[in-house]
Amino acid sequence: MQTLKTAKPGDTVRVTKITGAGAVKHRIMEMGITNGIEVYVRKVAPLGDPVEITVRGYELSLRKADAELIEIA
């Protein structure tokens, strides 16, 4: 199982599943990250937090803990 946290800068990945529950999962989905969407990883900070991605045509920064909840292929 790979997560968005393990993706490298320059990778384009497809979201396969969003784990977690409740408000956290709902917040991630409200940002436009849903199953089947392609995500481009722009940058990863030196300590891994935050992860900068491009999703649905806009740029987004995710905390490491949130990126770990997003499974990718």
DSSP file (Angstrom, degrees, kcal/mol; ACC not computed):
  #  RESIDUE AA STRUCTURE BP1 BP2  ACC     N-H-->O    O-->H-N    N-H-->O    O-->H-N    TCO  KAPPA ALPHA  PHI   PSI    X-CA   Y-CA   Z-CA
    1    1 A M              0   0    0      0, 0.0     2,-0.3     0, 0.0    72,-0.1   0.000 360.0 360.0 360.0 117.2    0.0    0.0    0.0
    2    2 A Q  E     -A   72   0A   0     70,-0.6    70,-2.1     3,-0.0     2,-0.3  -0.783 360.0-161.9 -98.8 147.0    1.5    3.3   -1.1
    3    3 A T  E >>  -A   71   0A   0     -2,-0.3     3,-1.3    68,-0.3     4,-0.5  -0.795  35.8-105.2-121.5 167.8    0.3    6.6    0.2
    4    4 A L  G >4 S+     0   0    0     66,-2.2     3,-0.7    63,-1.0    64,-0.2   0.765 117.5  67.0 -62.1 -25.3    0.6   10.2   -0.9
    5    5 A K  G 34 S+     0   0    0     62,-0.8    -1,-0.3    65,-0.3    63,-0.1   0.822 100.7  48.0 -64.0 -31.5    3.2   10.6    1.8
    6    6 A T  G <4 S+     0   0    0     -3,-1.3    -1,-0.2    61,-0.2    -2,-0.2   0.539  87.1 110.9 -89.2  -7.2    5.6    8.3    0.0
    7    7 A A    <<  -     0   0    0     -3,-0.7     3,-0.0    -4,-0.5    -3,-0.0  -0.361  63.4-131.8 -69.2 147.8    5.2    9.9   -3.4
    8    8 A K    >   -     0   0    0      1,-0.1     3,-2.0    -2,-0.1    33,-0.2  -0.669  32.3 -85.9 -98.5 153.1    8.2   11.7   -4.8
    9    9 A P  T 3  S+     0   0    0      0, 0.0    33,-0.2     0, 0.0    34,-0.1  -0.337 116.5  30.6 -57.0 136.2    8.2   15.2   -6.3
   10   10 A G  T 3  S+     0   0    0     31,-3.3     2,-0.2     1,-0.4    32,-0.1   0.236  89.9 128.5  96.3 -11.9    7.3   15.1  -10.0
   11   11 A D    <   -     0   0    0     -3,-2.0    30,-2.9    30,-0.2     2,-0.5  -0.520  46.7-154.4 -76.6 142.2    5.1   12.0   -9.7
   12   12 A T  E     +C   40   0B   0     28,-0.2     2,-0.3    -2,-0.2    28,-0.2  -0.986  26.4 175.3-112.7 120.4    1.6   11.9  -11.1
   13   13 A V  E     -C   39   0B   0     26,-2.9    26,-3.2    -2,-0.5     2,-0.4  -0.814  28.3-127.5-126.3 161.7   -0.5    9.4   -9.1
   14   14 A R  E     -C   38   0B   0     -2,-0.3    59,-2.1    24,-0.2     2,-0.4  -0.933  25.5-123.9-111.8 133.1   -4.1    8.2   -9.0
   15   15 A V  E     +B   72   0A   0     22,-2.4    21,-3.2    -2,-0.4    57,-0.3  -0.600  31.1 173.1 -75.4 128.3   -6.0    8.2   -5.7
   16   16 A T  E     -     0   0A   0     55,-2.5     2,-0.3     1,-0.4    56,-0.2   0.710  62.7  -2.4-106.2 -29.6   -7.4    4.7   -5.0
   17   17 A K  E     -B   71   0A   0     54,-1.3    54,-2.9    17,-0.1     2,-0.6  -0.975  50.7-143.1-162.9 145.0   -8.8    5.1   -1.5
   18   18 A I  E     -B   70   0A   0     -2,-0.3    52,-0.2    52,-0.2    51,-0.1  -0.960  26.6-165.0-112.6 114.1   -9.1    7.6    1.3
   19   19 A T        +     0   0    0     50,-3.0     2,-0.1    -2,-0.6    50,-0.1  -0.221  46.0  65.3 -87.1-176.5   -8.7    5.9    4.7
   20   20 A G        -     0   0    0     -2,-0.1     2,-0.3     4,-0.0    -2,-0.1  -0.322  69.3-116.1  90.3 178.6   -9.7    7.5    8.0
   21   21 A A    >>  +     0   0    0     -2,-0.1     3,-0.9     4,-0.0     4,-0.6  -0.954  56.3   6.0-150.3 166.2  -13.2    8.4    9.1
   22   22 A G  H 3> S-     0   0    0     -2,-0.3     4,-2.1     1,-0.2     5,-0.2  -0.270 116.8  -1.5  66.5-136.9  -15.5   11.2   10.0
   23   23 A A  H 3> S+     0   0    0      1,-0.2     4,-2.4     2,-0.2    -1,-0.2   0.821 130.0  55.4 -64.2 -35.5  -14.4   14.9    9.8
   24   24 A V  H <> S+     0   0    0     -3,-0.9     4,-2.1     2,-0.2    -1,-0.2   0.948 111.0  43.6 -65.4 -48.0  -10.9   14.2    8.5
   25   25 A K  H  X S+     0   0    0     -4,-0.6     4,-2.1     1,-0.2    -2,-0.2   0.905 114.3  51.2 -62.8 -41.8  -12.0   12.1    5.6
   26   26 A H  H  X S+     0   0    0     -4,-2.1     4,-2.1     1,-0.2    -1,-0.2   0.895 109.0  50.8 -63.2 -41.2  -14.8   14.6    4.8
   27   27 A R  H  X S+     0   0    0     -4,-2.4     4,-1.1     2,-0.2    -1,-0.2   0.901 109.5  50.4 -64.6 -42.0  -12.3   17.5    4.8
   28   28 A I  H  <>S+     0   0    0     -4,-2.1     5,-1.5     1,-0.2     3,-0.4   0.912 111.7  48.0 -62.2 -42.7  -10.0   15.7    2.4
   29   29 A M  H ><5S+     0   0    0     -4,-2.1     3,-1.5     1,-0.2    -1,-0.2   0.853 105.9  57.7 -68.2 -34.3  -12.8   15.0    0.0
   30   30 A E  H 3<5S+     0   0    0     -4,-2.1    -1,-0.2     1,-0.3    -2,-0.2   0.780  97.7  62.6 -65.6 -26.1  -14.0   18.7    0.2
   31   31 A M  T 3<5S-     0   0    0     -4,-1.1    -1,-0.3    -3,-0.4    -2,-0.2   0.520 126.7-100.3 -75.8  -4.5  -10.6   19.7   -1.0
   32   32 A G  T < 5S+     0   0    0     -3,-1.5     2,-1.0     1,-0.2    -3,-0.2   0.482  81.9 132.6 100.5   3.8  -11.3   17.8   -4.2
   33   33 A I      < +     0   0    0     -5,-1.5     2,-0.3    22,-0.1    -1,-0.2  -0.792  29.4 149.7 -92.9 104.6   -9.3   14.7   -3.5
   34   34 A T    >   -     0   0    0     -2,-1.0     3,-1.7    -3,-0.1   -19,-0.3  -0.816  53.8 -67.8-129.4 168.7  -11.6   11.8   -4.3
   35   35 A N  T 3  S+     0   0    0     -2,-0.3   -19,-0.2     1,-0.2     3,-0.1  -0.316 117.6  16.8 -58.6 135.0  -11.2    8.2   -5.6
   36   36 A G  T 3  S+     0   0    0    -21,-3.2    -1,-0.2     1,-0.3     2,-0.2   0.289  90.5 130.4  89.1  -9.2   -9.9    8.0   -9.1
   37   37 A I    <   -     0   0    0     -3,-1.7   -22,-2.4   -22,-0.1     2,-0.4  -0.518  57.1-123.5 -80.5 145.1   -8.6   11.6   -9.4
   38   38 A E  E     -C   14   0B   0    -24,-0.2    18,-0.5    -2,-0.2     2,-0.4  -0.715  26.0-166.3 -88.7 139.5   -5.0   12.2  -10.6
   39   39 A V  E     -CD  13  55B   0    -26,-3.2   -26,-2.9    -2,-0.4     2,-0.5  -0.988  10.3-150.3-127.7 132.2   -2.7   14.2   -8.4
   40   40 A Y  E     -CD  12  54B   0     14,-2.3    14,-2.6    -2,-0.4     2,-0.8  -0.909  15.2-139.3-103.1 125.8    0.6   15.7   -9.3
   41   41 A V  E     + D   0  53B   0    -30,-2.9   -31,-3.3    -2,-0.5    12,-0.2  -0.760  25.1 175.1 -87.6 112.4    3.2   16.0   -6.5
   42   42 A R  E     -     0   0B   0     10,-2.1     2,-0.3    -2,-0.8    11,-0.2   0.944  59.2 -11.4 -82.7 -53.9    4.9   19.4   -6.8
   43   43 A K  E     - D   0  52B   0      9,-1.5     9,-2.8   -34,-0.1     2,-0.4  -0.983  46.8-153.8-148.4 154.2    7.2   19.5   -3.7
   44   44 A V  E     - D   0  51B   0     -2,-0.3     7,-0.2     7,-0.2     5,-0.1  -0.994  31.8-120.9-129.2 126.4    7.8   17.7   -0.5
   45   45 A A    >   -     0   0    0      5,-2.1     3,-2.4    -2,-0.4    -2,-0.0  -0.212  32.9-102.3 -61.8 156.2    9.4   19.7    2.3
   46   46 A P  T 3  S+     0   0    0      0, 0.0    -1,-0.1     0, 0.0    -2,-0.0   0.821 124.5  39.8 -52.9 -36.1   12.7   18.5    3.7
   47   47 A L  T 3  S-     0   0    0      2,-0.2    -2,-0.1     3,-0.1     0, 0.0   0.337 121.4-105.9 -96.1   7.8   11.2   16.9    6.7
   48   48 A G  S <  S+     0   0    0     -3,-2.4    -3,-0.0     2,-0.2     3,-0.0   0.455  76.5 132.3  88.6   0.8    8.2   15.7    4.7
   49   49 A D        +     0   0    0      1,-0.2    -2,-0.2    14,-0.1    14,-0.1  -0.953  61.2  21.6-136.9 115.2    5.7   18.2    6.0
   50   50 A P  S    S-     0   0    0      0, 0.0    -5,-2.1     0, 0.0     2,-0.5   0.511  70.4-155.1 -93.5 174.6    3.9   19.7    4.1
   51   51 A V  E     -DE  44  62B   0     11,-2.7    11,-2.7    -7,-0.2     2,-0.5  -0.954  12.3-148.1-107.5 124.6    3.4   18.0    0.7
   52   52 A E  E     +DE  43  61B   0     -9,-2.8   -10,-2.1    -2,-0.5    -9,-1.5  -0.843  25.8 169.8 -98.4 126.7    2.5   20.4   -2.1
   53   53 A I  E     -DE  41  60B   0      7,-3.2     7,-2.8    -2,-0.5     2,-0.5  -0.858  32.8-132.6-130.2 163.0    0.2   18.9   -4.8
   54   54 A T  E     +DE  40  59B   0    -14,-2.6   -14,-2.3    -2,-0.3     2,-0.4  -0.988  32.4 169.3-115.9 124.2   -1.8   20.0   -7.8
   55   55 A V  E >   -DE  39  58B   0      3,-2.6     3,-1.7    -2,-0.5   -16,-0.1  -0.997  64.8  -8.7-138.7 130.5   -5.3   18.6   -7.9
   56   56 A R  T 3  S-     0   0    0    -18,-0.5     3,-0.1    -2,-0.4    -1,-0.1   0.803 129.6 -52.9  53.1  33.9   -8.1   19.6  -10.2
   57   57 A G  T 3  S+     0   0    0      1,-0.2     2,-0.3     0, 0.0    -1,-0.3   0.515 119.1  91.6  85.8   5.0   -6.1   22.6  -11.5
   58   58 A Y  E <  S-E   55   0B   0     -3,-1.7    -3,-2.6     2,-0.0     2,-0.3  -0.937  73.2-112.9-131.8 159.7   -5.2   24.2   -8.2
   59   59 A E  E     -E   54   0B   0     -2,-0.3     2,-0.3    -5,-0.2    -5,-0.2  -0.666  33.8-179.9 -93.1 143.3   -2.3   23.9   -5.8
   60   60 A L  E     -E   53   0B   0     -7,-2.8    -7,-3.2    -2,-0.3     2,-0.5  -0.998  19.8-146.8-144.4 139.8   -2.8   22.5   -2.3
   61   61 A S  E     -E   52   0B   0     -2,-0.3     2,-0.4    -9,-0.2    -9,-0.2  -0.941  19.7-168.0-109.2 131.1   -0.6   21.8    0.7
   62   62 A L  E     -E   51   0B   0    -11,-2.7   -11,-2.7    -2,-0.5     2,-0.1  -0.919  22.1-117.7-118.5 142.8   -1.3   18.8    2.8
   63   63 A R     >  -     0   0    0     -2,-0.4     4,-2.5   -13,-0.2     3,-0.2  -0.413  31.0-113.7 -69.7 154.7    0.0   17.9    6.2
   64   64 A K  H  > S+     0   0    0      1,-0.2     4,-1.5     2,-0.2    -1,-0.1   0.869 117.2  54.9 -57.6 -39.6    2.1   14.7    6.4
   65   65 A A  H  4 S+     0   0    0      1,-0.2     4,-0.4     2,-0.2    -1,-0.2   0.872 110.6  45.0 -65.1 -37.2   -0.6   13.1    8.6
   66   66 A D  H >4 S+     0   0    0     -3,-0.2     3,-1.2     1,-0.2     4,-0.3   0.891 109.6  54.9 -73.1 -39.3   -3.3   13.8    6.0
   67   67 A A  H >< S+     0   0    0     -4,-2.5     3,-1.1     1,-0.3   -63,-1.0   0.808 101.0  60.8 -62.7 -29.2   -1.2   12.6    3.1
   68   68 A E  T 3< S+     0   0    0     -4,-1.5    -1,-0.3     1,-0.2    -2,-0.2   0.716  97.4  59.1 -70.8 -20.5   -0.7    9.3    4.9
   69   69 A L  T <  S+     0   0    0     -3,-1.2   -50,-3.0    -4,-0.4     2,-0.7   0.536  89.2  84.4 -83.4  -7.6   -4.5    8.7    4.7
   70   70 A I  E <   - B   0  18A   0     -3,-1.1   -66,-2.2    -4,-0.3     2,-0.3  -0.862  67.8-155.0-105.1 110.1   -4.6    8.9    0.9
   71   71 A E  E     -AB   3  17A   0    -54,-2.9   -55,-2.5    -2,-0.7   -54,-1.3  -0.635  17.3-169.8 -84.1 140.7   -3.8    5.6   -0.8
   72   72 A I  E      AB   2  15A   0    -70,-2.1   -70,-0.6    -2,-0.3   -57,-0.2  -0.820 360.0 360.0-128.7 164.3   -2.4    5.9   -4.4
   73   73 A A              0   0    0    -59,-2.1   -58,-0.1    -2,-0.3    -1,-0.1   0.275 360.0 360.0-128.2 360.0   -1.5    3.7   -7.4
